[in-house]
């Protein structure tokens, strides 16, 4: 079983169409930020069959998430603050 630790402040992008996570990673320019990123590809999903998930540990205001609506309007953004 794969274990990815929780994040204290950041966000989780869920319900990403399988295979699209790296496009989103690049479109959000996550490689330019000093933050921890976990990309989970082809995770099992009852609704979607398989999906991708991106977990990012950095303040959400550091990124422009508007682009997600153009990529896939079904992506959900879960904000984490502890």
Biopython code that builds the backbone (N, CA, C, O; Angstrom):
import numpy as np
from Bio.PDB.StructureBuilder import StructureBuilder

atoms = [
    (1, "UNK", "N", (0.843, -1.184, 0.000)),
    (1, "UNK", "CA", (0.000, 0.000, 0.000)),
    (1, "UNK", "C", (0.881, 1.237, 0.000)),
    (1, "UNK", "O", (1.840, 1.322, 0.767)),
    (2, "UNK", "N", (0.563, 2.181, -0.845)),
    (2, "UNK", "CA", (1.293, 3.434, -0.950)),
    (2, "UNK", "C", (0.810, 4.397, 0.120)),
    (2, "UNK", "O", (-0.397, 4.556, 0.306)),
    (3, "UNK", "N", (1.728, 5.043, 0.824)),
    (3, "UNK", "CA", (1.370, 5.996, 1.868)),
    (3, "UNK", "C", (1.951, 7.360, 1.526)),
    (3, "UNK", "O", (3.168, 7.515, 1.423)),
    (4, "UNK", "N", (1.085, 8.340, 1.352)),
    (4, "UNK", "CA", (1.509, 9.719, 1.118)),
    (4, "UNK", "C", (1.006, 10.527, 2.292)),
    (4, "UNK", "O", (-0.195, 10.555, 2.561)),
    (5, "UNK", "N", (1.917, 11.190, 2.999)),
    (5, "UNK", "CA", (1.546, 11.894, 4.221)),
    (5, "UNK", "C", (0.604, 13.056, 3.928)),
    (5, "UNK", "O", (0.529, 13.555, 2.806)),
    (6, "UNK", "N", (-0.109, 13.469, 4.966)),
    (6, "UNK", "CA", (-1.030, 14.591, 4.853)),
    (6, "UNK", "C", (-0.288, 15.907, 4.733)),
    (6, "UNK", "O", (0.911, 15.989, 5.001)),
    (7, "UNK", "N", (-1.018, 16.936, 4.327)),
    (7, "UNK", "CA", (-0.419, 18.257, 4.206)),
    (7, "UNK", "C", (-1.036, 19.177, 5.242)),
    (7, "UNK", "O", (-2.183, 18.988, 5.646)),
    (8, "UNK", "N", (-0.272, 20.179, 5.673)),
    (8, "UNK", "CA", (-0.735, 21.094, 6.716)),
    (8, "UNK", "C", (-1.407, 22.330, 6.136)),
    (8, "UNK", "O", (-2.413, 22.797, 6.670)),
    (9, "UNK", "N", (-0.864, 22.858, 5.059)),
    (9, "UNK", "CA", (-1.483, 23.999, 4.382)),
    (9, "UNK", "C", (-1.261, 23.832, 2.890)),
    (9, "UNK", "O", (-0.125, 23.724, 2.429)),
    (10, "UNK", "N", (-2.330, 23.812, 2.155)),
    (10, "UNK", "CA", (-2.230, 23.640, 0.713)),
    (10, "UNK", "C", (-3.564, 23.238, 0.137)),
    (10, "UNK", "O", (-4.615, 23.680, 0.601)),
    (11, "UNK", "N", (-3.517, 22.397, -0.876)),
    (11, "UNK", "CA", (-4.754, 21.985, -1.520)),
    (11, "UNK", "C", (-4.556, 20.659, -2.239)),
    (11, "UNK", "O", (-3.439, 20.239, -2.539)),
    (12, "UNK", "N", (-5.685, 20.023, -2.499)),
    (12, "UNK", "CA", (-5.702, 18.758, -3.226)),
    (12, "UNK", "C", (-6.597, 18.940, -4.444)),
    (12, "UNK", "O", (-7.746, 19.367, -4.323)),
    (13, "UNK", "N", (-6.069, 18.617, -5.607)),
    (13, "UNK", "CA", (-6.857, 18.613, -6.837)),
    (13, "UNK", "C", (-7.297, 17.180, -7.074)),
    (13, "UNK", "O", (-6.467, 16.289, -7.257)),
    (14, "UNK", "N", (-8.598, 16.963, -7.069)),
    (14, "UNK", "CA", (-9.149, 15.612, -7.172)),
    (14, "UNK", "C", (-10.047, 15.515, -8.406)),
    (14, "UNK", "O", (-10.410, 16.525, -9.008)),
    (15, "UNK", "N", (-10.390, 14.308, -8.760)),
    (15, "UNK", "CA", (-11.253, 14.002, -9.907)),
    (15, "UNK", "C", (-10.660, 14.502, -11.218)),
    (15, "UNK", "O", (-11.381, 14.973, -12.099)),
    (16, "UNK", "N", (-9.349, 14.397, -11.338)),
    (16, "UNK", "CA", (-8.659, 14.739, -12.581)),
    (16, "UNK", "C", (-8.755, 13.529, -13.505)),
    (16, "UNK", "O", (-8.515, 12.398, -13.084)),
    (17, "UNK", "N", (-9.100, 13.770, -14.745)),
    (17, "UNK", "CA", (-9.155, 12.681, -15.722)),
    (17, "UNK", "C", (-7.799, 11.976, -15.764)),
    (17, "UNK", "O", (-6.757, 12.629, -15.824)),
    (18, "UNK", "N", (-7.818, 10.654, -15.734)),
    (18, "UNK", "CA", (-6.576, 9.873, -15.735)),
    (18, "UNK", "C", (-5.682, 10.292, -16.898)),
    (18, "UNK", "O", (-6.124, 10.394, -18.043)),
    (19, "UNK", "N", (-4.419, 10.529, -16.573)),
    (19, "UNK", "CA", (-3.441, 10.919, -17.579)),
    (19, "UNK", "C", (-3.277, 12.417, -17.769)),
    (19, "UNK", "O", (-2.419, 12.844, -18.541)),
    (20, "UNK", "N", (-4.080, 13.227, -17.083)),
    (20, "UNK", "CA", (-4.033, 14.684, -17.265)),
    (20, "UNK", "C", (-3.239, 15.412, -16.182)),
    (20, "UNK", "O", (-3.046, 16.624, -16.281)),
    (21, "UNK", "N", (-2.776, 14.708, -15.158)),
    (21, "UNK", "CA", (-2.136, 15.385, -14.023)),
    (21, "UNK", "C", (-0.846, 16.104, -14.402)),
    (21, "UNK", "O", (-0.582, 17.186, -13.877)),
    (22, "UNK", "N", (-0.048, 15.552, -15.280)),
    (22, "UNK", "CA", (1.209, 16.215, -15.644)),
    (22, "UNK", "C", (0.954, 17.468, -16.476)),
    (22, "UNK", "O", (1.712, 18.433, -16.372)),
    (23, "UNK", "N", (-0.091, 17.479, -17.296)),
    (23, "UNK", "CA", (-0.467, 18.689, -18.026)),
    (23, "UNK", "C", (-0.850, 19.782, -17.034)),
    (23, "UNK", "O", (-0.429, 20.930, -17.176)),
    (24, "UNK", "N", (-1.640, 19.428, -16.038)),
    (24, "UNK", "CA", (-2.047, 20.396, -15.023)),
    (24, "UNK", "C", (-0.834, 20.865, -14.232)),
    (24, "UNK", "O", (-0.704, 22.054, -13.941)),
    (25, "UNK", "N", (0.051, 19.945, -13.883)),
    (25, "UNK", "CA", (1.289, 20.292, -13.173)),
    (25, "UNK", "C", (2.051, 21.373, -13.941)),
    (25, "UNK", "O", (2.494, 22.358, -13.350)),
    (26, "UNK", "N", (2.201, 21.196, -15.234)),
    (26, "UNK", "CA", (2.942, 22.166, -16.050)),
    (26, "UNK", "C", (2.147, 23.452, -16.268)),
    (26, "UNK", "O", (2.720, 24.541, -16.226)),
    (27, "UNK", "N", (0.832, 23.343, -16.502)),
    (27, "UNK", "CA", (0.005, 24.530, -16.730)),
    (27, "UNK", "C", (-0.057, 25.431, -15.501)),
    (27, "UNK", "O", (-0.159, 26.651, -15.633)),
    (28, "UNK", "N", (0.003, 24.839, -14.305)),
    (28, "UNK", "CA", (0.010, 25.624, -13.063)),
    (28, "UNK", "C", (1.420, 26.081, -12.690)),
    (28, "UNK", "O", (1.595, 26.820, -11.721)),
    (29, "UNK", "N", (2.419, 25.645, -13.450)),
    (29, "UNK", "CA", (3.828, 25.997, -13.209)),
    (29, "UNK", "C", (4.279, 25.588, -11.805)),
    (29, "UNK", "O", (5.000, 26.330, -11.137)),
    (30, "UNK", "N", (3.854, 24.418, -11.368)),
    (30, "UNK", "CA", (4.202, 23.947, -10.027)),
    (30, "UNK", "C", (5.694, 23.714, -9.867)),
    (30, "UNK", "O", (6.201, 23.706, -8.745)),
    (31, "UNK", "N", (6.404, 23.525, -10.970)),
    (31, "UNK", "CA", (7.852, 23.338, -10.895)),
    (31, "UNK", "C", (8.583, 24.626, -10.534)),
    (31, "UNK", "O", (9.762, 24.584, -10.182)),
    (32, "UNK", "N", (7.911, 25.761, -10.613)),
    (32, "UNK", "CA", (8.534, 27.055, -10.307)),
    (32, "UNK", "C", (8.403, 27.454, -8.840)),
    (32, "UNK", "O", (9.008, 28.435, -8.408)),
    (33, "UNK", "N", (7.625, 26.710, -8.083)),
    (33, "UNK", "CA", (7.380, 27.044, -6.684)),
    (33, "UNK", "C", (8.186, 26.131, -5.764)),
    (33, "UNK", "O", (8.458, 24.977, -6.095)),
    (34, "UNK", "N", (8.556, 26.663, -4.619)),
    (34, "UNK", "CA", (9.257, 25.879, -3.604)),
    (34, "UNK", "C", (8.207, 25.241, -2.696)),
    (34, "UNK", "O", (7.974, 25.698, -1.577)),
    (35, "UNK", "N", (7.585, 24.187, -3.195)),
    (35, "UNK", "CA", (6.546, 23.523, -2.422)),
    (35, "UNK", "C", (6.605, 22.019, -2.690)),
    (35, "UNK", "O", (7.191, 21.566, -3.673)),
    (36, "UNK", "N", (5.990, 21.273, -1.799)),
    (36, "UNK", "CA", (5.935, 19.826, -1.943)),
    (36, "UNK", "C", (4.732, 19.463, -2.802)),
    (36, "UNK", "O", (3.624, 19.944, -2.564)),
    (37, "UNK", "N", (4.954, 18.615, -3.799)),
    (37, "UNK", "CA", (3.886, 18.195, -4.708)),
    (37, "UNK", "C", (3.892, 16.672, -4.812)),
    (37, "UNK", "O", (4.939, 16.059, -5.022)),
    (38, "UNK", "N", (2.721, 16.073, -4.664)),
    (38, "UNK", "CA", (2.560, 14.635, -4.894)),
    (38, "UNK", "C", (1.584, 14.453, -6.048)),
    (38, "UNK", "O", (0.459, 14.952, -6.001)),
    (39, "UNK", "N", (2.008, 13.748, -7.073)),
    (39, "UNK", "CA", (1.157, 13.453, -8.222)),
    (39, "UNK", "C", (0.818, 11.968, -8.170)),
    (39, "UNK", "O", (1.705, 11.115, -8.211)),
    (40, "UNK", "N", (-0.456, 11.674, -8.081)),
    (40, "UNK", "CA", (-0.927, 10.294, -8.019)),
    (40, "UNK", "C", (-1.652, 10.018, -9.334)),
    (40, "UNK", "O", (-2.641, 10.674, -9.661)),
    (41, "UNK", "N", (-1.155, 9.057, -10.066)),
    (41, "UNK", "CA", (-1.715, 8.767, -11.385)),
    (41, "UNK", "C", (-2.423, 7.416, -11.389)),
    (41, "UNK", "O", (-1.970, 6.453, -10.771)),
    (42, "UNK", "N", (-3.532, 7.372, -12.092)),
    (42, "UNK", "CA", (-4.313, 6.142, -12.278)),
    (42, "UNK", "C", (-4.788, 5.530, -10.967)),
    (42, "UNK", "O", (-4.769, 4.311, -10.798)),
    (43, "UNK", "N", (-5.214, 6.385, -10.039)),
    (43, "UNK", "CA", (-5.797, 5.898, -8.789)),
    (43, "UNK", "C", (-7.174, 5.299, -9.087)),
    (43, "UNK", "O", (-7.894, 5.792, -9.955)),
    (44, "UNK", "N", (-7.529, 4.260, -8.383)),
    (44, "UNK", "CA", (-8.839, 3.642, -8.584)),
    (44, "UNK", "C", (-9.944, 4.590, -8.134)),
    (44, "UNK", "O", (-9.829, 5.262, -7.109)),
    (45, "UNK", "N", (-11.004, 4.627, -8.911)),
    (45, "UNK", "CA", (-12.152, 5.469, -8.595)),
    (45, "UNK", "C", (-13.429, 4.727, -8.964)),
    (45, "UNK", "O", (-13.552, 4.200, -10.070)),
    (46, "UNK", "N", (-14.382, 4.689, -8.032)),
    (46, "UNK", "CA", (-15.662, 4.039, -8.320)),
    (46, "UNK", "C", (-16.437, 4.784, -9.398)),
    (46, "UNK", "O", (-17.086, 4.163, -10.240)),
    (47, "UNK", "N", (-16.371, 6.113, -9.378)),
    (47, "UNK", "CA", (-17.116, 6.926, -10.343)),
    (47, "UNK", "C", (-16.441, 6.989, -11.705)),
    (47, "UNK", "O", (-17.104, 6.904, -12.739)),
    (48, "UNK", "N", (-15.112, 7.140, -11.703)),
    (48, "UNK", "CA", (-14.395, 7.425, -12.941)),
    (48, "UNK", "C", (-13.629, 6.224, -13.499)),
    (48, "UNK", "O", (-13.086, 6.295, -14.602)),
    (49, "UNK", "N", (-13.584, 5.158, -12.768)),
    (49, "UNK", "CA", (-12.749, 4.017, -13.164)),
    (49, "UNK", "C", (-11.335, 4.216, -12.662)),
    (49, "UNK", "O", (-10.862, 3.476, -11.799)),
    (50, "UNK", "N", (-10.656, 5.223, -13.208)),
    (50, "UNK", "CA", (-9.354, 5.642, -12.684)),
    (50, "UNK", "C", (-9.266, 7.158, -12.811)),
    (50, "UNK", "O", (-9.926, 7.765, -13.654)),
    (51, "UNK", "N", (-8.446, 7.750, -11.965)),
    (51, "UNK", "CA", (-8.319, 9.207, -11.923)),
    (51, "UNK", "C", (-6.924, 9.575, -11.470)),
    (51, "UNK", "O", (-6.170, 8.731, -10.984)),
    (52, "UNK", "N", (-6.589, 10.838, -11.632)),
    (52, "UNK", "CA", (-5.340, 11.387, -11.109)),
    (52, "UNK", "C", (-5.672, 12.338, -9.969)),
    (52, "UNK", "O", (-6.771, 12.889, -9.909)),
    (53, "UNK", "N", (-4.722, 12.524, -9.070)),
    (53, "UNK", "CA", (-4.854, 13.427, -7.926)),
    (53, "UNK", "C", (-3.537, 14.176, -7.787)),
    (53, "UNK", "O", (-2.467, 13.598, -7.974)),
    (54, "UNK", "N", (-3.614, 15.460, -7.459)),
    (54, "UNK", "CA", (-2.409, 16.246, -7.178)),
    (54, "UNK", "C", (-2.565, 16.864, -5.800)),
    (54, "UNK", "O", (-3.552, 17.547, -5.526)),
    (55, "UNK", "N", (-1.577, 16.618, -4.925)),
    (55, "UNK", "CA", (-1.550, 17.221, -3.588)),
    (55, "UNK", "C", (-0.409, 18.232, -3.562)),
    (55, "UNK", "O", (0.724, 17.909, -3.918)),
    (56, "UNK", "N", (-0.714, 19.454, -3.137)),
    (56, "UNK", "CA", (0.278, 20.527, -3.138)),
    (56, "UNK", "C", (0.314, 21.163, -1.757)),
    (56, "UNK", "O", (-0.717, 21.573, -1.224)),
    (57, "UNK", "N", (1.516, 21.240, -1.179)),
    (57, "UNK", "CA", (1.674, 21.884, 0.123)),
    (57, "UNK", "C", (2.325, 23.244, -0.086)),
    (57, "UNK", "O", (3.550, 23.367, -0.093)),
    (58, "UNK", "N", (1.486, 24.261, -0.254)),
    (58, "UNK", "CA", (1.901, 25.662, -0.332)),
    (58, "UNK", "C", (0.626, 26.498, -0.245)),
    (58, "UNK", "O", (-0.465, 25.976, -0.474)),
    (59, "UNK", "N", (0.744, 27.773, 0.078)),
    (59, "UNK", "CA", (-0.457, 28.614, 0.150)),
    (59, "UNK", "C", (-1.187, 28.642, -1.194)),
    (59, "UNK", "O", (-0.563, 28.801, -2.243)),
    (60, "UNK", "N", (-2.493, 28.488, -1.154)),
    (60, "UNK", "CA", (-3.267, 28.413, -2.394)),
    (60, "UNK", "C", (-3.251, 29.729, -3.156)),
    (60, "UNK", "O", (-3.407, 29.733, -4.377)),
    (61, "UNK", "N", (-3.065, 30.845, -2.459)),
    (61, "UNK", "CA", (-3.053, 32.142, -3.146)),
    (61, "UNK", "C", (-1.794, 32.344, -3.985)),
    (61, "UNK", "O", (-1.683, 33.340, -4.699)),
    (62, "UNK", "N", (-0.859, 31.424, -3.908)),
    (62, "UNK", "CA", (0.356, 31.513, -4.720)),
    (62, "UNK", "C", (0.098, 31.100, -6.169)),
    (62, "UNK", "O", (0.926, 31.355, -7.043)),
    (63, "UNK", "N", (-1.044, 30.466, -6.425)),
    (63, "UNK", "CA", (-1.324, 29.923, -7.755)),
    (63, "UNK", "C", (-2.607, 30.500, -8.338)),
    (63, "UNK", "O", (-3.510, 30.899, -7.602)),
    (64, "UNK", "N", (-2.679, 30.542, -9.651)),
    (64, "UNK", "CA", (-3.890, 30.931, -10.366)),
    (64, "UNK", "C", (-4.602, 29.656, -10.804)),
    (64, "UNK", "O", (-4.211, 29.020, -11.783)),
    (65, "UNK", "N", (-5.642, 29.293, -10.076)),
    (65, "UNK", "CA", (-6.340, 28.040, -10.342)),
    (65, "UNK", "C", (-7.456, 28.188, -11.370)),
    (65, "UNK", "O", (-8.134, 27.209, -11.683)),
    (66, "UNK", "N", (-7.661, 29.391, -11.901)),
    (66, "UNK", "CA", (-8.721, 29.601, -12.887)),
    (66, "UNK", "C", (-8.557, 28.708, -14.111)),
    (66, "UNK", "O", (-9.547, 28.320, -14.732)),
    (67, "UNK", "N", (-7.338, 28.386, -14.455)),
    (67, "UNK", "CA", (-7.068, 27.565, -15.641)),
    (67, "UNK", "C", (-7.697, 26.175, -15.532)),
    (67, "UNK", "O", (-7.946, 25.527, -16.549)),
    (68, "UNK", "N", (-7.952, 25.717, -14.314)),
    (68, "UNK", "CA", (-8.532, 24.382, -14.139)),
    (68, "UNK", "C", (-9.900, 24.271, -14.806)),
    (68, "UNK", "O", (-10.250, 23.213, -15.328)),
    (69, "UNK", "N", (-10.669, 25.350, -14.793)),
    (69, "UNK", "CA", (-11.985, 25.341, -15.427)),
    (69, "UNK", "C", (-11.916, 25.147, -16.929)),
    (69, "UNK", "O", (-12.838, 24.598, -17.532)),
    (70, "UNK", "N", (-10.833, 25.592, -17.530)),
    (70, "UNK", "CA", (-10.653, 25.418, -18.969)),
    (70, "UNK", "C", (-10.175, 24.004, -19.313)),
    (70, "UNK", "O", (-10.465, 23.481, -20.389)),
    (71, "UNK", "N", (-9.444, 23.406, -18.388)),
    (71, "UNK", "CA", (-8.917, 22.058, -18.625)),
    (71, "UNK", "C", (-10.005, 21.011, -18.412)),
    (71, "UNK", "O", (-10.219, 20.147, -19.261)),
    (72, "UNK", "N", (-10.693, 21.094, -17.271)),
    (72, "UNK", "CA", (-11.744, 20.125, -16.946)),
    (72, "UNK", "C", (-12.590, 20.703, -15.819)),
    (72, "UNK", "O", (-12.098, 20.893, -14.706)),
    (73, "UNK", "N", (-13.846, 20.980, -16.100)),
    (73, "UNK", "CA", (-14.718, 21.596, -15.098)),
    (73, "UNK", "C", (-15.132, 20.630, -13.983)),
    (73, "UNK", "O", (-15.787, 21.048, -13.028)),
    (74, "UNK", "N", (-14.767, 19.363, -14.084)),
    (74, "UNK", "CA", (-15.102, 18.385, -13.045)),
    (74, "UNK", "C", (-14.039, 18.264, -11.959)),
    (74, "UNK", "O", (-14.253, 17.568, -10.966)),
    (75, "UNK", "N", (-12.905, 18.925, -12.128)),
    (75, "UNK", "CA", (-11.842, 18.875, -11.116)),
    (75, "UNK", "C", (-12.332, 19.572, -9.852)),
    (75, "UNK", "O", (-12.908, 20.659, -9.917)),
    (76, "UNK", "N", (-12.102, 18.943, -8.705)),
    (76, "UNK", "CA", (-12.450, 19.579, -7.437)),
    (76, "UNK", "C", (-11.182, 20.049, -6.739)),
    (76, "UNK", "O", (-10.132, 19.412, -6.825)),
    (77, "UNK", "N", (-11.304, 21.186, -6.042)),
    (77, "UNK", "CA", (-10.193, 21.765, -5.293)),
    (77, "UNK", "C", (-10.568, 21.705, -3.820)),
    (77, "UNK", "O", (-11.539, 22.331, -3.395)),
    (78, "UNK", "N", (-9.804, 20.956, -3.045)),
    (78, "UNK", "CA", (-10.014, 20.853, -1.601)),
    (78, "UNK", "C", (-8.906, 21.625, -0.909)),
    (78, "UNK", "O", (-7.731, 21.273, -1.017)),
    (79, "UNK", "N", (-9.285, 22.685, -0.193)),
    (79, "UNK", "CA", (-8.313, 23.537, 0.491)),
    (79, "UNK", "C", (-8.051, 22.972, 1.879)),
    (79, "UNK", "O", (-8.983, 22.652, 2.617)),
    (80, "UNK", "N", (-6.769, 22.853, 2.230)),
    (80, "UNK", "CA", (-6.347, 22.307, 3.518)),
    (80, "UNK", "C", (-5.685, 23.415, 4.325)),
    (80, "UNK", "O", (-4.723, 24.032, 3.868)),
    (81, "UNK", "N", (-6.202, 23.669, 5.530)),
    (81, "UNK", "CA", (-5.581, 24.621, 6.458)),
    (81, "UNK", "C", (-5.654, 24.017, 7.847)),
    (81, "UNK", "O", (-6.730, 23.647, 8.317)),
    (82, "UNK", "N", (-4.509, 23.918, 8.498)),
    (82, "UNK", "CA", (-4.490, 23.381, 9.869)),
    (82, "UNK", "C", (-3.997, 24.429, 10.816)),
    (82, "UNK", "O", (-3.905, 24.181, 12.018)),
]
sb = StructureBuilder()
sb.init_structure("model")
sb.init_model(0)
sb.init_chain("A")
sb.init_seg("    ")
for serial, (resi, resn, name, xyz) in enumerate(atoms, 1):
    if name == "N":
        sb.init_residue(resn, " ", resi, " ")
    sb.init_atom(name, np.array(xyz, "f"), 0.0, 1.0, " ", f" {name:<3s}", serial, name[0])
structure = sb.get_structure()
